[in-house]
Amino acid sequence: MALQVGVVGVGNIGSIHANVYKDHPKTELVAVCDIVKQKADAAAEKFGARAFYSVQEMLDSGIKLDAVSVCTKGEENGGEHFAPTMELLEAGIPVLGEKPISNRIEEGKQMVELARSKQIPYAVNLNHRFTPAALRAKEWVESGRLGQLHMINMRMWINNPVETSPWFHLRALHPHSFDVIRYFCGDVKKVAAFMMKGEGRKIWSNTQVLLQFENGAIGNLVGSYDAGKSYGLELCEVVGSKGRFVLEDACEHLTFYPRTSIETETYSYLGGMRSFPETFKSRIGDWINQLDAGVPYDQINGSGEDALKVQMIIEAAIQSWETGQIVEL
């Protein structure tokens, strides 16, 4: 029997979630919810689901829900995730949230703790780690092909002219960056950060963050909201004692470079994936498959706990810049 699912917040990203659920053979999209009535009604008509205008109304209706995506937005793209997530978790419903988990650490901690205490699957849409190229690179790391990990260099930059909070760039964009970094290199121990405001900017739109990992490796993130498409969206380089890999533009190109040979191994468009928008299908598909298989709450990929650890790195970077000190997690 197909999983009965819903989507809360049916703007652009919520509609992407709804499309994936609608087309997936293991799910039936039965509910869409938005506090803006016109959005909920339009989504209901488009996706063939029932419209609701609050989470509580949806819960009170008695409709069966096996999982819900929370795709609300708010300040720094994370200011409106807390309330609907807590309502759904309290009701015992597994939640796939959008990133960031929250722009407030204490809210993130409460969501993770509630899911843990009730033993409910709770995940966040950290979709960069779910691409076929990232999965192949992860296999190389885990099999020892790179040897001992030495360092990671990460770049993520886009052109985003939005001027809201001083930390919008850090909190809204770099959950992706730091999740990829943690995915390959593990937990971060120490953080040091530098920032600058781009030309004409009011927010800290450029950053460089230095990292030391629990396993002794070192790392670096360069991020920006002031870069155009011609600069390339994303690059991740992981270097070990036996070789290194370079992953370009989230999912498009992956190359392995042995340390002692000039031969290289290159893959492009693994699994047919060509661009970032396609990553939603692979990430949400993994979530569906794990729920369908009954994977325990504490073995969910891209979990709320993963997202919270990412947000704590971001807050440590902000603290480092404000104090001029290295921050230990």
C-alpha positions in Angstrom: 0.0 0.0 0.0 1.3 3.4 -0.9 2.4 5.8 1.8 -0.1 8.6 2.4 1.8 11.9 2.4 1.3 15.6 2.7 3.2 18.9 2.1 3.0 21.9 4.3 4.0 25.1 2.5 3.3 24.9 -1.2 5.4 27.6 -2.7 8.2 26.9 -5.2 10.0 24.3 -3.1 6.9 22.7 -1.7 5.5 22.3 -5.2 8.7 20.4 -6.1 8.2 18.1 -3.1 4.6 17.6 -4.1 5.5 16.7 -7.7 8.0 14.1 -6.5 5.4 12.5 -4.2 2.7 12.6 -6.9 4.9 10.8 -9.3 6.5 8.3 -7.0 5.1 4.7 -7.1 5.3 4.3 -3.3 3.5 7.4 -2.3 0.1 9.0 -2.7 -0.1 12.8 -2.1 -3.3 13.2 -0.1 -2.9 16.7 1.6 -1.5 20.1 0.8 -1.4 22.8 3.5 -0.6 26.5 3.3 -1.7 29.5 5.4 -2.4 31.3 2.2 -5.7 29.9 1.1 -5.2 30.6 -2.6 -1.9 28.7 -2.6 -3.4 25.7 -0.9 -6.4 25.6 -3.2 -4.3 25.9 -6.3 -2.0 23.1 -5.1 -4.9 20.9 -4.3 -6.3 21.3 -7.7 -2.9 20.8 -9.4 -1.9 17.7 -7.5 -5.3 16.1 -6.8 -5.0 16.4 -3.0 -7.1 17.8 -0.2 -6.4 21.5 0.8 -5.8 22.6 4.4 -5.0 26.0 5.8 -3.3 25.1 9.0 -1.4 22.0 10.3 -3.9 21.7 13.2 -6.9 21.7 10.8 -5.1 19.0 8.8 -4.5 16.9 11.9 -8.0 17.4 13.2 -9.5 16.2 9.9 -8.6 12.6 10.7 -6.8 12.2 7.3 -4.2 9.4 7.4 -0.7 10.7 7.0 2.4 8.5 7.0 4.8 11.4 6.4 4.8 15.1 5.7 7.3 17.5 4.0 7.5 20.9 5.8 8.5 23.4 3.1 7.7 26.7 4.9 10.2 29.5 4.6 10.4 32.6 6.8 13.4 34.7 7.8 16.7 33.3 6.5 14.6 30.6 4.9 14.3 28.8 8.2 12.2 31.1 10.4 8.9 29.2 9.9 10.0 25.6 10.2 9.6 25.2 14.0 5.9 25.4 14.7 4.6 23.0 11.9 7.4 20.5 12.5 6.7 20.4 16.3 2.9 20.0 15.7 3.5 17.1 13.3 6.1 15.3 15.4 3.8 15.7 18.5 1.2 13.9 16.4 3.6 11.1 15.7 4.1 11.9 12.0 7.5 11.5 10.3 8.8 14.8 8.9 11.1 15.8 6.0 11.9 19.4 6.6 13.5 22.0 4.3 16.9 23.4 5.1 18.0 25.1 7.2 16.6 23.1 10.1 16.0 26.5 11.7 17.7 29.8 11.8 17.6 29.5 15.6 19.7 26.8 17.2 17.4 26.3 20.2 14.5 25.5 17.9 16.6 23.0 16.0 17.5 21.3 19.3 13.9 21.0 20.4 12.8 19.5 17.0 15.6 16.9 17.1 15.0 16.1 20.8 11.2 15.7 20.2 11.8 13.3 17.3 14.3 11.3 19.3 12.1 11.1 22.4 9.2 9.9 20.4 11.4 7.8 18.1 9.9 9.3 14.9 11.9 9.6 11.7 12.9 13.3 11.1 15.0 14.3 8.2 16.0 17.5 6.4 16.3 18.1 2.6 20.1 18.2 2.5 20.0 17.0 -1.1 23.5 17.5 -2.3 24.7 14.3 -0.5 22.1 12.2 -2.3 23.4 12.6 -5.9 24.8 9.6 -7.7 28.2 11.4 -7.9 28.3 12.1 -4.2 27.3 8.5 -3.4 30.1 7.2 -5.6 32.6 9.5 -3.9 31.4 8.4 -0.5 32.1 4.8 -1.5 35.6 5.8 -2.3 36.1 7.4 1.1 34.6 4.4 3.0 36.5 1.8 1.0 39.8 3.5 1.8 40.6 4.4 -1.8 41.7 7.9 -0.7 43.6 6.5 2.3 43.8 8.7 5.4 41.8 11.9 4.9 44.0 15.0 4.9 41.8 17.9 3.8 38.7 19.1 2.1 38.3 22.3 0.0 34.7 23.3 -0.6 33.3 26.2 -2.8 29.7 27.1 -3.1 28.6 30.4 -4.6 25.6 31.8 -6.4 24.2 35.2 -7.4 21.6 36.2 -4.8 21.0 39.9 -4.4 18.5 39.6 -1.5 19.3 41.8 1.4 17.7 40.7 4.7 19.5 39.7 7.8 23.3 40.2 8.2 23.6 36.4 8.2 21.2 35.4 5.4 24.0 34.1 3.2 25.4 31.9 6.0 22.2 30.5 7.4 20.3 30.0 4.1 22.9 28.8 1.7 25.6 27.0 3.6 23.6 24.2 5.3 24.3 22.5 1.9 28.0 23.2 2.0 28.7 22.1 5.5 26.5 19.0 5.1 28.6 17.9 2.1 31.7 18.6 4.2 30.5 16.5 7.1 29.3 13.8 4.8 32.8 13.2 3.5 35.0 14.2 6.5 33.0 13.7 9.6 32.3 16.0 12.6 34.0 19.4 12.9 36.0 20.2 16.0 37.1 23.9 15.5 35.9 26.8 13.3 37.5 30.1 12.3 35.8 32.5 9.9 36.4 35.6 7.8 33.7 37.6 6.1 33.2 40.6 3.9 30.3 42.6 2.4 30.3 42.6 -1.4 30.2 45.9 -3.3 27.1 47.8 -2.4 26.0 45.0 0.0 24.6 45.4 3.6 24.9 41.7 4.5 28.0 39.5 4.9 27.7 38.1 1.4 31.2 36.5 1.2 32.9 34.2 3.6 35.9 31.9 4.1 35.6 29.3 6.9 38.5 27.3 8.2 37.8 23.9 9.8 39.5 21.3 11.9 37.8 17.9 12.1 37.6 15.4 15.0 39.7 12.9 12.9 42.5 15.5 12.5 41.8 16.5 8.9 41.5 20.2 8.0 39.1 22.0 5.6 38.1 25.2 4.0 34.8 26.7 2.7 34.7 29.7 0.3 31.1 30.9 -0.1 29.4 33.8 -1.8 26.2 35.4 -2.8 28.0 37.7 -5.2 29.1 35.2 -7.9 27.5 34.6 -11.3 26.8 31.4 -13.1 30.0 31.7 -15.2 32.0 31.1 -12.0 30.5 27.6 -11.4 28.1 26.8 -8.6 30.0 24.3 -6.5 33.2 22.4 -6.2 34.3 19.9 -3.6 37.8 18.5 -3.4 38.7 15.8 -0.8 42.4 14.9 -0.5 43.8 11.8 1.2 47.1 9.9 1.5 46.4 7.8 -1.5 44.5 10.1 -3.8 41.9 12.8 -4.1 38.6 13.4 -5.9 37.0 16.5 -7.3 33.2 16.8 -7.5 32.0 19.7 -9.6 28.7 21.5 -9.7 26.8 19.4 -7.2 26.3 16.3 -9.3 27.7 16.8 -12.8 31.3 15.7 -12.9 33.4 13.5 -10.6 37.1 12.7 -11.1 39.5 10.6 -9.1 43.2 11.4 -9.1 45.6 8.8 -7.7 48.5 10.2 -5.7 51.2 8.1 -7.5 49.9 7.9 -11.0 49.0 10.3 -13.9 45.9 8.2 -14.8 42.6 9.7 -13.8 39.0 8.3 -13.6 36.2 10.6 -14.6 32.4 10.3 -14.6 29.9 12.8 -15.9 26.2 12.9 -15.3 26.1 9.7 -13.2 22.7 8.2 -13.2 21.6 10.6 -15.8 21.6 13.5 -13.3 22.5 16.8 -15.0 21.7 19.6 -12.6 20.8 20.7 -9.1 17.0 20.7 -9.5 17.1 17.0 -10.3 18.5 16.3 -6.8 15.1 16.6 -5.1 13.9 13.4 -6.7 16.9 11.4 -5.5 16.8 12.9 -2.0 13.0 12.6 -1.5 13.2 9.1 -3.1 15.7 8.0 -0.4 13.3 9.3 2.3 10.4 7.4 0.8 12.4 4.2 0.5 13.6 4.4 4.0 10.1 4.9 5.4 8.7 2.2 3.2 11.4 -0.2 4.5 10.7 0.7 8.1 14.2 2.0 8.8 14.6 2.9 12.4 14.3 6.6 13.3 18.0 6.9 14.3 19.2 5.5 11.0 17.5 8.0 8.7 19.9 9.5 6.1 20.3 13.3 6.2 18.6 13.4 9.6 17.5 16.3 11.7 20.5 15.7 13.9 22.8 16.0 10.8 21.1 19.3 10.0 21.4 20.6 13.5 25.2 19.8 13.5 25.5 21.8 10.3 23.7 24.7 11.7 25.9 24.7 14.8 29.0 25.0 12.5 27.3 28.0 10.9 26.7 29.6 14.3 30.3 28.9 15.3 31.5 30.7 12.1 29.3 33.7 13.0 30.7 33.7 16.5 34.3 33.4 15.2 33.9 36.4 12.9 32.2 38.5 15.6 34.9 37.7 18.3 38.0 37.2 16.2 38.5 33.8 17.8 38.7 30.2 16.9 35.5 28.5 18.2 35.5 24.9 19.5 32.3 22.9 19.0 
